[in-house]
């Protein structure tokens, strides 16, 4: 991928990547309106609550309005505030519910940004978020009407407008009324209703000397003249790789010479004055007096090429109409001696097609080709529409051709092109691999160079046939590492997304390295990951072990930004970025099912508070996440940070998270900010934050059902056992938190229970979950999801195939007799542990002091959900440690200063479904050199007691009891 294919971030981010003034990461913000509970101020600024229209100064928003640190917008009042600084830079950080705009301005709705007071001349990045139910009603008098009114030399990108209702008079569109002077609009879409008189479009009223790319519309557009599904007029501008499925109606009548009439086009009402419209299509119905499937009129040097139309075209009375163009003016329409003809150029139409059956038109003005429906659909399209580039721009589908840049179901057969940022060890062409790239005979990949070769054919099908050692990728591309497969497809300089299939065949890719901290793509796609951007693809049965991925935005171990189906995948390692960062996917607009992640996910930023939307599995979710687990993750960021997902604007079901989450604002054990739905989920995560902190969710703006949280929670303001803060219209049902484990007695939703009430058979009595269908109880532990369980059998039934772990306890000093006031160290090692691990112990009589030292799982330090030690006993609870794990717990006990006191330390260890009562440990306070009372059990003289085959839960071993003191981290067992 060439350097020109990437948009570099500012010098500040580069310095950040080099380690200069880098702030620690924390939790993300994201969502329509804030809760009624007033959040505490962010170290910079926080978003104020919204109840109706609230006047906000942009300078009060997070950010400073610069290109490197734009103002952040999370609700509709902040969106309206853009009108007060028309030169600044803005970005959305959440979906926005704009339905309350119906009451703005005495019913006239939202004020277009950039109207009579000046043009909008800044930058607006929607970051792929959605604005819903924007309402503007300016009647028959409003001009330049839309989210933006008049826009000059600006950039607007990556936003979706859903269910808009826009009414005005002249230059009316959902996104903008009027674009002028080198404005760029890309990666945007809109649906809803737009009504006007002159220059009315589903997205933009009029485009003048500006560029629109990768835009799409659905819904309805009604006007008098120059009415188009995408734009009313294109005057000297460029509209490319865009589509409309909008119903277009022009009601006006011809006036004067006929140059002003009811022009209507499926894509553009009129294409004038050297305008270019290409690589686009329209499939909506269009009616008017001068009508065409693409445009009603093509005029004065304008060009239409590589387009097609497949919607009904209905002209009123005997007026020009055509399948692609209604009236293509090849000669000057004025009197030959008129000065208006001095600089007139003929208009042209090339490589364009229309469906003669669907449009109802047998002709089209200009050089366009009429085809039947069958000739334009499926594989036949590639044969009959030979003016189209099906290798790079278009792809065939079961219906009409789709644009690769827009398609979410692309299954094309073309061979895309890729590039690189430097030499790769071995250059491989996919066609040289075994297989032919088809679904039945995919290309076979057996080494890292062949893996990299996928970028040279982004539509093909691939499968791994062996494990791959990817450690050499650290030296690829002058240290930038592996070149992510696929790209955002913004223009001819950037490759399109990966759209094929990738079958990992349960093989493992180890030590993949991607180091691109100064790179940022703008638009719907752009990311860092094994796959940079995916559309309509399938990724399955692959394991990434010890991946290291570093980028700016949309950073993931497997996928940067996902529009694909990901199933049966596992990723572990270290993923780092600034925004939208996840262990598997930076952002998800597709489906993720049966996926597990572990490791460290970190949000970093040069400016404190800038890191946003970071999660153990996904940074920001707008799709579906099902049957997923983030195990023993450590997630660190600023705002909207969660153990599984940073910010959720999609659906999460059958999910769990364990580990540690550390952030500042909107911090949750499972999700930092929730704006849609979480169902059947749990979190056993140690959560630390400042404000809006919850065991399951930091901020809830929608629905939470059938969930629980059992991790320790530390915060300052708006802290809850289950939810930190809940908006007034949000709901929390059948959800619970452990008041002992969390250390919290209140929550903004959910019911607090004791540990005893939530564990074992008691859980079914106290928690209204779907036991037997979705959940199952676990002896001595919290309920688990059947979809994520290794066994479908309720462990309380006494059945199951889980192997008992081995527990060994060592003591230092090894003698059971110790001098007054000295310290004894007990180390418990649990080998072969699976699932959750917990321990409890009792000291009789009490010791002078007790401390639980750091716990390790498979040699790596981890924080327990609960670690509590007193002079009379200890309790340790650890989340899901995976399978066949080794857990080590170290405790230090200071014995009594009185002589002849014998401390009996008793307890038990639960690992997965197995609970073991451990024989007691005795420590006697004496001033005489003692003999170890455990020598009779010690087979090798080192003071260790080995206990194997612990058997089913509750089985007691030996007549002498092994007691557990200060069990420390989860699962600490102490022998006597």
N, C-alpha and C positions, 0 to 999 in steps of 0.2 A: 504494500500500500504506500503510495508516494506521500511525501510530506504535505503536498497540496491537498491531499484528501482529508487532512485533519485540521480542525480549527484549534489553534493553540490558545491556552488561557493566558492571562496577563502575567507580567513578570512576578507579581506577588505570589502567584501559585507556584511558579518555577522555584522561587526562593524558598517557599514552603517545602517543596519537594526536596530541596537541598538541606533542609534542617534549620533554616533561619526563622526564628520566632514562630515556631509551630505550636498552636494551642492544642491542648488535649481535647478529644472528641467527647460528645455527650448526646443528648436526646433530641428528636425532631418534633416539629409542629406540623400539623396538617389537618385542615378541615374547614368546613363552611363557617359556622358561627361558633363562638366560644360559649362555655357554660355560663350559667347565671352566677356561679361562685366566682368571685373576682380573683384571677390568677395573680400571683406575685410578679413584680417586674423582673424581666430578663436582665442579665448583665448589660445587654444593649437596650433593646426595647421589647415590649411584648405587644401582641395584638389585642386590642380592646374588645370587650364584649359588644355584640351587635343586637339591638332590638329595634327594628325599623332602621331608617337612614340615620347614620351618625356622622357628623362632620369630623373628619380626620385630616390632620396635616401630614403630608407624606414624610416629612422629617421625623415624625414620631414612629415611623415604621422601622422594623429591623432592616439593617443595611444603610448605605449612604447615597444610593442612587447612581453610583458610578457603574461603569461597565463591569468592573471586577467584583463589585459588591452591591448589586442592584437592590432596590427596595423590595421587601417581601410582602406578598399579598395573600391573605388566607380567608378573607370574607368579602362580602359585597360592598360594605362601606369603605373598606380599604381599596377596592377596585374603583369605586367612584372618586376616591381621593386623587387618582392620577390626573384629574382635570386641573389640579392646583399646581402641578409641576410638569409641564408638557415636554420638557427637554430631558427629563430623567430617565433612568433605566429601571425596569420593573421585572419581577418574575413571580409566577404563582408557585406556592408551596403546598397547595391542597386543592381539591375539588371545591367549587363554590356553588352553593344553593342561592340563586338570585331571585327566587320567587317573590320575595318581599319588595322587589322593585315595582311591583304593581301599585304599591302605595306611595312610591317616591313622587315628590313634586306635584302633589294634589292629583295623582292619578296619571300624570304624563310620563311616569316611569323614569328609568335611568337617563341621566344626562350624558349624551355622547361625549367621549373624551376628545377634545379638540373640535370646537365648533366656532361660534362667533368670536370667542376670546383669543383664538390662535390655533395653529395646527399642532398636532402631536408630532414631535420630532425626536423622540427617544427610541428606546428598544423595549420590546415586550416579549418575554419568553414564558410561554405557558407550561413548559416542562412536561407536556403531555397530559396535563390536568384538564378537567371539564368544568365549564360554567353552565349551569342548568337553569332554565326558565327565566332568561333575561327578557324583560318586558320594556318596550319603548313605544309610546303612543304620542306622536306629534301631529296626528290628524292629517289634514291636507295642506298644512302650512310649513311643515318642517323640512329643512334642507340639510344635506350631509348627516344622515341619520344611521346609526349603528352603534355597536360597542365603542368604536372609534368614529368620530365624525369626519374630520378632514385630516389626512395624514401626509406629511411631507418629509422625504428623505429619512425614513424610519425603517425599522425591522420589526415585524410581528411574526411570531412563529410558535409552533407546537402547542396549539390550544384547540379544544373541541367545544363548540357551542351546541347545547342540546335543548330542544323544545323551546326555541326562541319565539317571540311574538313581537314583530317590529313593524311599525306603521309610520310613514312619512310622506313627503311629496316628491322632492327631487334628490337624486343620488342617495338611494336607500339600500342598505345591505345588512345582513346579520353581524358581520365582523366590522365592516367599515363602509361609510357612505362614499368617500372619495379618496383615492390614492393618487399622489402626484410626486413628481421629481425624485426618481430613483428610489422609491420605497420598495422594500422586498417583503413579500408575504410567503411563507412556506410552512408545510406540514400543518395545515389547519383544516378544520371541517366544521360543518354546521348543518343542523336540521331544524325544521319548524316552519313558521309562516312569516313571510315578508310581503308587505303591501306598500305600493307607492304609486306615483304617476309617471315621472320621467326618470330614466336610468335606475332601474330597480333590479337587483340581483340577489340570488339566494345567499351569497357570501359578501359581495362587494357591489355597490351601486355603479361606480365608474372607476376604471383603471386608466391613468394617464401617465405615460412615460415611466412605468413601474413594472415590476415583475411579480407574478404569482406562480408558485410551483408547488406541486404535491398537495393540492387542495381538492376537497370534495364536498358535495352538498346533497341533501335529500329534503323532501318536504314540498312546500308550495310557494310560488312567487306570482304575484298579481300586480300589473301596472298598466299604464296607458300605452307608452311606447318605449322602445329600447329596454326590453325585459328579457332577462336571461337566467337560466338555472344557476349559473355561477356568478356572472357579472352582467349588469345591464349594458355597459359599453366598455370596449377596449380601444382606447385612443392612443396609438403609438406605443403601447405597452407590450409585454410578453406574458402570455398565459400558456403554461406548459405542464405536461404530465399531471393533468387534473381531470376531474370527472363530475358529472351531475346526474342524479337520478330524480330530479325535481320536476314537479308538474308546473308548467309555465303558461300563464294566460296574459295576453295583451289585449286590452279592451278598446284602445283608441282607434280613430278613423283617420284616413289619409287627409293631409292638409297641404295646400299649396301645390308645389311642384312634385310632391310625392317623396321628397327627401325626409320629411317628418311624417311618420305614419305609425301604425301599430306593429313596429318591428319586434319580433320575438325569436329567440333561439333556444334550443335545448341547453346550450352551454353559455352563449353570449348573445345579447340582443343585437348589437351592431359591432362590427370589427372595422375600425376606421384609421386612416392616416398612418400608413406603414406599421400597423399593428401586426403582431405575430401570434398566432394561436396554433399550437402543434402538440402532437403526442397526447391527445386528450380524447374523451368520448362523452356522449350524453345518451341516456336511455329513458329519460322521462318524457312524458307527452307534452306537446307544445301547440298552442293555438294563438292565432292573431291574424293580422291583415297581410303582413310580409314576413313569412316564417321559413325557418330551416331547422333541420335536426341539430345542427351545430350553431348556426347564426342566421338571423333574418337577412342581414345585408353585409357584404364584404366590399370595402370601398377604399379607393385612393391608395394604391400601393400596398395594401394589406395582404398578408399571406395566411392561408389555412393549409396545413399539411399534416399527414399522419394522424388523422382523426377518423372516428366513425360515429354514426348515429343509429339508434335502434329503438326509438320511441315514436309514438304516433305523431304525425305532423298534420295539423288541421288548419287550413287557411279559410278565412271568411271572404265571401264573394269571389270575384275573379281577380285575385291578387297573386304576386309572385310567391311561389312556394317550392321547396326542394328538399330532397332527402338529407343533404348536408347543408347547402346554402340556398336561401330563398332567392336572393338577387346578388349576383357577382358582377360588379360594375367594371367592365373592361374598357369602357370609354367614358369620357367626361360627360356627366349628365346635364351640364349647363350649356348655354349657347357657345359655339366654338370661339367666338371673339371675346368671350367673357374673361376677365382677369382671373376668375376662379379656376380656369382651366390651364393657366400658365404653368403651374407646377404639378399638374395632376398626373398620377401614375396608375396604370392598370392594376387591378387586384388579381390575385391568383389563388387557385385551389389545386393541391397535388396530393397524391398517395392517400386519398381519403375514400371512405366507403359508407354505404348506408344499407340498411335492411329494407328491401323493397316491400316485404310483407308486413313488417311491424310498423314502418313509417306510413304505409299507404301511399307512398310517392313512387312514381315510375321514373322520374327525372330529378336532376339536381343541377343548378347553375354552376358552371365551372367544371374542372376536370376531376370529377369524382366517379366512383364505380358502384353501381347497384348490385347487390348480391342477395341471395335468398337467406332465410334464417339458417338453414342447414349448412350453407356455405360459409357462414360467419361464426359458427359455434364449434366447440371441441377442436380436435386436431385438424379439421378441415380449414379452420381459420388460417393456420400457418401456410397452407398451400394456396389459398385464394386471396389472402390479404398480403401479397408479397412485397408491398411497400413498407411493411412494418419490420422492425428489428426485434425478432422474437428471441434473440440471444441475450440482449442486454436491457431492453426497454419494456417489452411486452412479454406476456406468457399466456399460453393457452389454458383454458379451464373447461369444465364440462358445458359451460355456456359461452358467452362472448369473451373475447380476450380481456385480460386484466393488466393494468400497469403494475410493474413490479414494485414501484415505489409506494403504491397504495394498497396492493393486495395483501390480505391476511390469510389467504388460502392458496398461495402460489405453489403449484406443483409442476412448474414448467420443465421442459426438457432441454432448454438452451444451456450453453456453457458461458457462465459469467466470466468477468475478468477481474483480476486482483492485482496487488502490487506489494511492495515491501519497503521498509525504511532502511534497508541495507542488505548486505549479502547474507544469505542463509547457507548453512553448511552444504546441503545438497539440494539442488533444484530438481523437483520431480513434477512431471505432468501427470495428472490423474489418469489420462488415457493409457499411460504406460503401466498402470497398476493391474493386478489380476481383477477380473470382472469387467463389466461394461457400464456400470453406474446406474443401471436400471433397478427397479424395485425387486425384481426376481434375482438379479445377479449384481449386487452392489459392488463397488470398488472395495478391495480388501486393503486394510491398513495394518502394518506390522511394526513401523518405527516412527520416530518423531518427524523425519523429513516428509514421509508420506502423509502424516497428520497435517503438517503445514500446507501440503499441496492441495488440500480441500479448498483453499481460497481461490484456486484457479478454475473451479467448476462448482458454483454455489447452488446449482439446481440438482446435482447428482445425488445418488444414494451411496452411503458408505457403511462399512462395518469394521470393527476391530477384530483381528484374528489372533492377537497376542497382547500380553501386557506391554506397556511402553515405558521405558526409562526416559523421561523428558528433562533430565538434569542439565543437558547441554544447552537448553533454551536460555539459560542465564547469560550465555555469550552471543545469542542471536542478535542481529541488528544493532551492533555496537553497544550491547548491553541493555537495549530496550526489550529484549526477550521475544517470546513467541508473538507473531503478528496475528491478532484475533481474526477469526474467519468471518468474512462478511463485513458490511459497513452500512452507513446510514442511507446511501443512495440519494444524496441531495441533488447531485448534478453529474455531468460526465466525468468529473474528477474523483468521484467517490463510488466505490463498488456497492452494488445492491446487497440486501440482506441474504443470509443463508436461508434457502427455501427447500432444501432436500430433506433426507432422513439420515440419521446417524444412530447406528445400533452398536452399543458398546460391548454386546455379547458377554456381559459380566466381567469384562477385562478391566484392568486398572492402569491409569496413567499417573505416573509418580513424578513429583518434583517439577511440575510445570511452572515456569517463571514468566511473568509479564510485568514489566516495569515501565509504565508510561504515565507518570504522575503529572506531566505538563500537558496532557491531551484532553480535549473536551470536544465532543461532537454536539452540535445543536440540532434539535428536531426530534421527531419521534424515535429515531434510532441513533445510537451513538453510545458507546460503552466500551468497557474492557472486560474480557473474559475469554474462555476458550472459544466461544462463539460470540462475536462482537454484537451482532444484531440478528434476530431471526424473525421470519414471517412464515406462517403456515407450515413450519417444519415440524419434524418429530425427532426428539432426542431421547434415547431409551437405554437402560441397562448399562450405565457407565459409572465407574468410580474414579474420582480424582482424589489422589492422596498427596498431602503436603503441597498443595498448590500455593503459590505466592502471586497474588494479583494486586497491582497498584495502579490507580488511575485517578481521575478527577471526579467525573459524574457517571452514573450508570455503570457501576463496577461490580462484577460478580465473579466467583470462581469458575462457574460453568458458562453463564451467559451474562452479557452486559445488560441488554434490554431484551426481554423475551415476549414474543408474540406466538410462540410455538407451544406444542404439547411436550412437556418433560415428564417422563415416567421412570420409576425404578432407578434413581440416580443417587449417588452419595458423593459428598465433597467434604474435604477436610483441609485445613491449612490456615493461611493468613491472607485476608482481603482488606485492602485499605483504600479509602477514597474520601472525597469531600461530601458528596451528596448522593443519595440513592445508591446505597452500598449494601450488598448482601452476600452471605457465604455461598449461595448458589446463583442468585440472579440479583443484579442491581435494582431492576424494576421489572415487574411482571404484568403483562396485559394478556397473557395466555392462560394455560392450565398447567399446574404443577401437582403431580400426584405420586405418592409413595416415594418421597424423597427425604433423605436424611443428611444433616450437616453437623459438623463439629469444628472447633478451632476458634480462631480469633478474628473478629470483624471490627474494624476501627475506622471511625470518621475523624479526619484531621482537617484543620483549617488554619491559615495564617492569622485570621481574625477570630478571636474568641466568640463562640456562639454561632459561627457560620455552618458548622457541620450539621447535616440534616438528613433525616429519614434513613436510618441505619438499622439493619436487623440481622439476626443470626442466619436466617434463610434468605429473606428478600428485603431489600431496602424499602421500596414502595410497591404495594400490590393493588392493581386495578383489575385483576382477573380472578382466577379461582385457585385456591391452595387447599389441597385435600390430602389426608393421611400423611402428614409430614411431621418430622421431629427435628428439633435443634437440640443436640445432646452435648452437655458439658461445654457450652459455648461461653466465650467471654466477649461481650459486645460493649464498645465504648464510643460515645459520641456526645453531641451537644443536645439536640432537640429531636423529638419524635424518634425514640429509640426503643427497640423491643427485642426480647430473646429470640423471637421467630420473625416478626415483621416490624419494621420501623413505623410505617404509616400504612393503614389499610383502607382502601377505597373499593375493595372487592369483597369476596366471600372466603372465609376461613372456616373449615370444618375438619373434625378429627385431627387435632393438632396438639402438640405438646412441646414444651421447652424446659431445659434445665441448664444451670450454669450461673453466670454472673452478668448483670447489666449495670453499667455505670454511666450516668448522664447528668444533665442539668434540669431540663424541662420536658414534660410529657414523656415520662419514663415508665415502661411497663415490663413485667416479667415475660409476657407473650407479645404484646403489641404496644407501641408507644402511643399512637393516636388511631382510634377506630372510628370510621365514618360510614361503614356499611354493616357488615354482619360477621359475628364470631359465634360459632355453635359447636358444642361438644369439644371442649379444649381445656387444657390444664397447664399450669406453670409451677415448676418447683425451682424458682430462680431467686438468687440473692440480688435484690434490687436496691440501688443507691442513687438518689437524685436530690435536687433542691425543691422544685415545685412541680405539682401535678404528677404524683408518683403512686403507682398501684402495683399490687402483686401480680395481677393479670394484665390490666390496661391502665396507662397513665390517664389519657383523656378519652372519654366515650361520647361520641356524637350520634350513635345509632343503636344497634341491638346487640346484646350479649345474652346467650342462652345456654344453659347446661354446661357450666364451667366451674373450675375452682382454682385457687391459688394457695400454695403452702410454703412460699419462700420468705426469708427474712426481708424486711422492708425498712429502709432508713431514708427519711426525707424531712423537709422543713415545713412546707406549706402545701395544703391540699394533698394529703397523704392518706391512702386507704388500703385496707387489707386486700381488696379485690380491685377497686377502681379508685383513682385519685380524684377525678373530677368528671361529672356527668352533665351533659347539656340538658336543658329543660325538657326537650322532646325525645330524649333517648330513653332506652329501656334496658333493664338488667333483670333477667328471670332465671329461676332455678340455678342460682350460682352462689358459691360459698368460698369462705376463706378460713384458714386455721388461725385463730386468735393467738395461740401460743407460738406457732412457728413463725408467723408474720410479725409478731410483736405489736399488732394493731388490733384495736377493739372497734374501730369505726371504718366505714367505707362508703363511697358515693355509689352505693348499689351492692347487693349481695348480702348474704347472711353469715355471721360469724359463728363458728363452732369450735369445740375443743379438738385436740388431736385424737383423743379417744373416740369422739363422736364421728370422726371422719375416716377412721381406719378399720380394716377388717370387716366383719359382718355388720358392725354398727353403722357403717357408711350407708348401707341400703335402707336402714331405718330412718336416718337423719337427712339424707340428701336425695332430693327428688330428681334423680337422673334415670335414664332409660337402662336400668340394669338388666342384663340378659340379652339386650338387643344391641346397645352401643357401648355400655360400660360393664365392667365386672369388678367385683370386690377382690381384694388381695389380703391374705392373712397377715396381720401385723403391719399393714401399709395402706397407703391411699388407693382409691380406685384407679383402674387403668382402662384405656380405650381398647376395645376388642380389636379394632382395625390395626392397632399398633402393637398388639401383644404377640409374643412368640408362641403363646398357647391360647387356643380359643376356649379353654376350660377355666371356669371360675376357680381361682386357687383355693378358696375356702372349702371346696369340695374334697380336697385332699388329693386330687389327681393332678397330673402334669408331668412333663418329661424333663423338667429342669434338674440338672446335676447339682449335687450339694457342693458348696465351696469348701476349701481347706482354710482353717484358721490357725495361725501360730502367734504366740505371745511371748515376747522376750522382755527381760527386766534388767535395768542397770541401776545400781550394782545387782549382780545375779543373786546375792543372798537375800533371804526373806527377813533377815534381821538388820536393823539400821539404827544409827545413832539418833538421839532426840533432835527434832527440828531440821533434819536433813531431807534431801529430795530424792525421791525414787522416780525413775523414768520408765514408763511402760510403753512398749511399741507393739501394736497389733497389726498383723498382716493377713488380709483376707485375699486368698487366691481363687480365681475362677468365679468371681461374683458377677451376677447379671441383674439388670433392672435396678430398682431403688435399694439403697443400703441404709440401715439405721441401727443404732445401738442405744442401750440405756444401762445405767449402773447405779449402785447404791454403796455408800461407804458407811460401815458400822464399826466403831463410832466415827464421827466426822473427823476429817483431816484438817490440818491447819490452813491449807490453801490448795487449790487445784487449777490447772491451766491446760487447755487443749491447744496443742501446737498445730501448725498447718497440716492439712490432709493432702495426700497425693492419690491420684488415680492414674495408673499406668505410668508412674514416675513424674507426672505433671501436677503442680499444686492446683488445688481447687478450693472454692469456698463452699462449705456445707449450706444447705437450706437452713438448718438449725444447728448451732453449736453452743451448748449451754453447760457450764460447769460451776457447781457450788461446792461448799465444803462437805455436803452430804451426798453428792452424786452428780452424774452428768447425763446429758442426752445429746446425741448427734444424729442428724438426718441428712442423707446425701441423695440427690436426685438420680435419675437414670444414668448409670455408669456404663451402659452398653451391655455387651456380652463378654464373658470370659475376662473380666477386668481384674486387675490387682489393686486393692485399696490398702493404703498404709496410714495408720493413725498413731500419733505420738502424744502421750499425756505426761505431765509432770505433777507429782503430788508431794507436798511438804507434810511430813508426818508430825504427830504430836510431840511436844517437848517433854511430855511426862514419860517416865520409864514404865515398862511392862504393859504398855497399851498395844493391843493387837488389832490392827485395822483389817476387817474383812471386806473385800471388794467383790461384789457379785453383780451379775447382769446377764444380758443376752445380746445376740447379734442376729439381725434379719438381713438377708441378702436375697433379693428377688422374692421367691415364694417360700424360701427356707428360713425358719427361725430356729436358732440354736441357743439353748441355755448353756452358758459357759461356766465351768467349774471355778470356784472362788480363788482369789489371790489373797494370801495372808501376809501382812507386813507387821513385824513386832518391833517396838521401840526398845532398844537395849543398849547397854554400854559394853557388852561382851561380844567378841568376834563370833558371829553365828555360823552354823551350818545351814545350807539352803534346804528348806523343807520340801523343795520340789525335786531334789536330787533323785528321789526314788522313782520319779516319772521321767527323769532326764536320761535319755539314751546315749548322749554323746558328751555330757559333762559341760555343756555350754550354757546351761540354765534355760534353754528354750523348751517350751512345751508344744509338741506337735499334735494337733487334733485333726483327724481326717474322717471322711465319711460322716459328716454331721447328721445326715439323715433328714427325715421330714421335720417340718417346723415343730418346735416344741419338744423334741426328743432330748432327754437329759443324758449327759455323759459322765461316767465315773462317779464313784461314791463321794469323793472329794469334789467340791464344787469349784469351778473356775469363775471367779468374779471379775467384773469389768469395772474399772474405775476410770473416771475421766475419759470416757470412750473417745473423746476427741472427735475428729471428723467422722463422717458417716461410717458406720460399720466397725468402730474400734472395739475389739474384744480384748479383755485382759485376763490372763491366766494368773493363778496363784501358785 
